Amino acid sequence: NRSRFAVVAMTEVYTDGRAEPNPGLGTYGYVIYEGGKRIHSEHGLAGHGVTNNYAEYFCLVKALEHLEAHRDEEITVFSDSTLLVNQMKGKWRFKSGTYSEKYLRAKELASRFSKLRFEWIPRERNSEADELTNIAFAQARGQ
């Protein structure tokens, strides 16, 4: 009698947002890996006159909307934003801010996932998402 083990592919999401100046031109970029293989990436404009926090949450919302069909899978979101990670983990309270709309949308989307975790990583480990954010920034500025 053999035991059967289901192999679950871990999904990893690397997110990044940027606003320059802060507030200013906001862009975002994220990369999704499943079982170590890159399966999706996206980058674009988060808005004009927005803050870094807004751009970070804008990116998270985009990524979670893309992953809605995978709500029952094990997903880890990696971000170099201490604020985003600690607020999404419930360690830091949300008081108010120009990013409140995106924060509330992110919390609402996250509540739909059964196995969603958030982990802080240093910027050096978030280079792909950071590069996508920079590409989107250059495109938005017409460079």
Secondary structure, DSSP 8 states (H G I E B T S, - for coil): ----------EEEEEEEEEETTTEEEEEEEEEEETTEEEEEEEEEEEEEE-HHHHHHHHHHHHHHHTGGGTTSEEEEEES-HHHHHHHTTSS-----TTHHHHHHHHHHHTT-SEEEEEE--GGGGHHHHHHHHHHHHHHTT-
